[in-house]
Amino acid sequence: MLVCKHEKSYSHYVALAVGAGGGVWLKTRLDAQAAAGVAQEQAESKYDVGPPDAQEMLELVNQERAKVGVAPLRLDERLNASAQEKADDMQNRGYYDHKSPAGIEGYSLVFKHMPNRCRYASENLAKVSTTDNKFGSSRFSIDNWMHSTKGHREAILDAKYSLVGFGISK
């Protein structure tokens, strides 16, 4: 997950790398207006106040997996390194895509950091810009992936995956 702070608003780039299974590369771009219809009204908790946090996002992802009887994902430092490298690259070079301006696919970073352990990978990306901290929270990012029609939910809930990494760039 990537977090950029600009003046009074936040730009959140969320990168989720999931490994040790099969996968599809996914992305979504959300803004406060589009996402307002997706955000669920819930009692405010640590998950509801931005900026997003990798540990909070891991907890939320595993809560979603538990609802459907899927084993929890384990945080992997090598996948964290891959997601962090991707998040930093998007922020530093000003792009939002699975492919960098140099033509490097995000999955290349996963295999770079995990050459012998990860056969397949998925990547979820989200960019959220808003002045409302709630729309830049951990829950907001996960809720949007879970309500996406682009396969983000499927990647999060895929029982073939066992490892996950998040990247956050400030």
N, C-alpha and C positions, 0 to 999 in steps of 0.2 A: 504494500500500500504506500502511496506517495502523498505527502501533504505539503502543499506550498502555501505560504502565507503572503498575501498581497494587500497592503494597506489595511482597510477595515474588513476585508472579506477573505475567505479561505478558498483556495483551489485545492481540491483533493483529487489526486490520482491514486486509484486503488489498484494494486497489482496483487493478484492471488495466484500463486503457482502451486499446482497440485501434482504430485508425482506417484510413481509406482503403480501405474494402471494404464488404461487406454484413454484417449482424450481428443477433444476438439478445441480449437483456438477460438476464443470468444471475446467480445468487447461490447460495451455499452457506453453511451454518453448521456448523462443526465444533467438537467438543470433544476433549479428549485421549483419552477412552475410545473414541469413535467413530472417531477418526482412527488409533488405535493399530493397527488391522487393515489400514490402508492404507499406513502408513509402511514403506518398504523398508529392510531392513538393508543398510547400505553402510558402507564405511570412512569414518570421520569426516573431514570436510574443512571448509573455510571455509563451505560451503553448509549444513552440518549443525549449526551453532551459531547460536543466535538472539542478538539479534533479527534479523528479516529485513532485507535490504539490497537496494535497487533495482538496483544493478549486478549483484549476484549473481543476482537473479531474472531479469534480462534475459539473462544468460549461460545460465541453466537453460532458459528458454523457447526460446532459440535452439538449444540442444542438442537439445531435443525436436523442433523443426522440422527440424533437419538429419537426424534419424533417418528422417524420412519424405520427405526430398528437397524440403523447402519452404525458400524463401529466408529468411534471418534478418530479424527485425524490427529497425527502427532506432528508437532512442530519440528522441522528439520533445519539445522543451521545452514546446510548447503543450499536448500531451497530458499531460505531467507536471503542468502547471499545473491542468488539469481534474481529474486524479486527486487532486492535493493538495487542491484546494478541496473535493472530495467527501469525502476522508478527514478533513480538518479539521472539516467540517460534521457528519459522523457522530459524531466524538469530542465536539465541543463541545456538540452538541444531544442526545446520548445516544440515537441510533437506529441501526438497522442495516437498511437497505433501499435499493433503487434510487430510491425516491421519498422526498424529504425531508418532514418534517412540514408544510412550507409547500406541498407538492405539486410541487416541482421534481424532474424526472427527471434522472438522472445524465447522460444523453446531451445534455441541454440545455447542460451545462457544456462538453462536447466541442465542440459547435457554436459556443458563445460564444467559445471561445479559438481555434477554427480555422474561421471562417466560410466561407472560400473554398477550403479544401483537403480537407476531410473530408466525404464524402457520406454515409457510413454509419459506425456505431460499435458496439462491443460493450463490455460492462463485466463483469468478474468481481469479485465481492466474497467475502471470507471473513473470519470472525471466529474466532479461536482463543484460548481462555483456558486457561492451564496454568502450573504451577510448574516444568515440565520444559523447559529451554531448547531441547532437540532438537525438541520439538513446536511451537516458535515460530520455527523456522529458515526460511531461504529455500527449502531443498529440501522441507521439510514442506508449505509453502504450494503450491508448484508440483506436487508429487506428488499432493496432494489434488485439485487441479484436473484433473490428467491422469487420475485414476481416478474422477472424478465421472460420474454418469449424467445430469447436468442440462445438458450441452452445453458445459461449461467447456473440455474438451479440444478440442472442435471449434472453438471461438473461437480458442484458442491456435494451432491447426494450420491454420487457414483460409488458403490461399495468396493470397486476395484482399487480405489485410491486409499492410501494409508498415511501419506506424508503431505505436509503443507508448508508453505513459506510465505511470509509477507514482507514487503519492502516499504519503508516510510522515509521520504526525503523531505526535509524541512528547509 
